[in-house]
Amino acid sequence: MAEITAANVGKLREMTGAGLMDCKKALVETKGDIEVAMEYLRKKGIASAEKKAGRAANEGVIAQHIAPGAKVGVLVEINCETDFVAKNDSFRAFCDDIAKKTRVESERGFGSRPHRSRGEDWREHKNFPQLAH
């Protein structure tokens, strides 16, 4: 069995961004082979993500941003799994930033939407999604 050194664990951690103990376990499982350990961590990450995919995001924040002049505003709802995250100041700042960026992008036309002439009805535009009534 290959010796698992702190340097190898650190190298694997730097390459993958995984936690120290996960890197050490991966190196032990793969007998010190860094390349195989990277694949092991990747597969473990996919399995972990699949487990989390079914979780409900029942908590969250509704953030708003109103343009200067109060003629345009947006509301965004961003969900998360726990109330601890929803109450976190950095999460709230993130939500506020998304609301502000959404308002700014809506004024620009979101980049992919063609320019609209005054008086043009979006429902008549060929790229406007037609909803079933």
C-alpha positions in Angstrom: 0.0 0.0 0.0 1.3 3.4 -0.9 2.1 5.9 1.8 -0.6 8.6 2.1 1.3 11.8 2.9 -0.1 15.2 4.0 1.5 16.6 0.8 -0.5 14.2 -1.4 -3.7 15.0 0.5 -3.0 18.7 0.1 -2.2 18.3 -3.6 -5.5 16.4 -4.2 -7.4 19.0 -2.2 -5.9 21.8 -4.2 -6.8 20.0 -7.5 -10.4 19.1 -6.5 -11.5 21.6 -3.8 -12.7 18.6 -1.7 -12.4 18.5 2.0 -9.2 17.2 3.7 -10.9 14.0 5.1 -12.6 13.3 1.8 -9.2 13.6 0.0 -7.5 11.3 2.5 -10.3 8.7 2.3 -10.1 8.8 -1.5 -6.3 8.3 -1.4 -6.7 5.4 1.0 -9.4 3.8 -1.2 -7.3 4.2 -4.3 -4.0 3.2 -2.7 -2.4 6.6 -3.2 -3.1 7.0 -6.9 -4.0 10.7 -7.3 -5.6 10.4 -10.7 -7.9 7.5 -9.6 -8.6 9.4 -6.4 -9.8 12.4 -8.5 -12.2 10.1 -10.3 -13.4 8.6 -7.0 -14.2 12.1 -5.6 -16.0 13.0 -8.8 -18.2 9.9 -8.6 -18.8 10.5 -4.9 -19.8 14.1 -5.7 -22.3 13.0 -8.3 -23.8 10.5 -5.9 -24.0 13.1 -3.2 -25.7 15.6 -5.6 -28.2 13.0 -6.7 -29.2 12.5 -3.0 -29.7 16.2 -2.5 -31.7 16.6 -5.7 -34.8 15.3 -4.1 -34.8 17.7 -1.2 -37.4 20.4 -1.0 -36.4 24.0 -0.9 -39.3 25.3 1.2 -37.5 28.3 2.8 -36.3 31.4 1.1 -36.5 35.1 0.5 -38.5 37.5 -1.6 -36.3 40.4 -2.6 -37.3 43.6 -4.4 -35.6 46.4 -6.2 -37.3 49.5 -7.4 -35.7 51.7 -10.0 -35.0 55.4 -9.3 -38.2 57.2 -10.2 -40.3 54.3 -8.9 -41.6 53.4 -12.4 -40.0 50.0 -12.7 -39.5 47.4 -10.0 -39.0 43.6 -9.7 -39.7 41.0 -7.1 -37.7 37.8 -7.1 -38.2 34.7 -5.0 -35.1 32.6 -4.2 -35.6 29.4 -2.3 -33.2 27.4 0.0 -33.5 24.3 2.1 -33.3 25.8 5.6 -34.5 28.9 7.5 -30.9 29.3 8.8 -29.8 30.1 5.2 -32.8 32.3 4.6 -31.9 34.4 7.6 -28.2 34.7 6.7 -27.1 38.2 5.9 -24.9 37.1 3.0 -27.8 35.1 1.5 -30.1 38.2 1.8 -27.4 40.4 0.2 -27.2 37.8 -2.7 -31.0 37.9 -3.1 -31.0 41.7 -3.2 -28.2 41.7 -5.7 -30.1 39.3 -8.0 -33.2 41.6 -7.7 -31.1 44.6 -8.7 -29.4 42.8 -11.6 -32.8 41.5 -12.8 -34.2 45.0 -12.9 -31.1 46.3 -14.7 -31.2 43.5 -17.2 -34.9 43.9 -17.8 -34.3 47.5 -18.9 -31.6 46.3 -21.3 -33.8 43.6 -22.7 -32.0 40.6 -21.2 -29.6 40.5 -24.1 -31.4 37.9 -26.2 -34.7 39.7 -26.7 -35.0 41.8 -29.8 -35.5 45.5 -29.4 -39.2 46.4 -29.2 -40.6 49.4 -31.0 -43.0 51.6 -29.1 -46.5 50.2 -29.5 -45.4 46.8 -30.6 -47.3 43.9 -29.0 -44.9 41.2 -27.7 -47.6 38.5 -28.2 -47.3 39.1 -32.0 -43.5 38.7 -32.0 -42.3 35.4 -33.4 -39.9 34.8 -30.5 -42.6 35.4 -27.8 -43.6 32.1 -26.2 -47.3 31.4 -27.0 -49.1 30.1 -23.9 -52.0 27.8 -24.1 -55.2 29.3 -22.6 
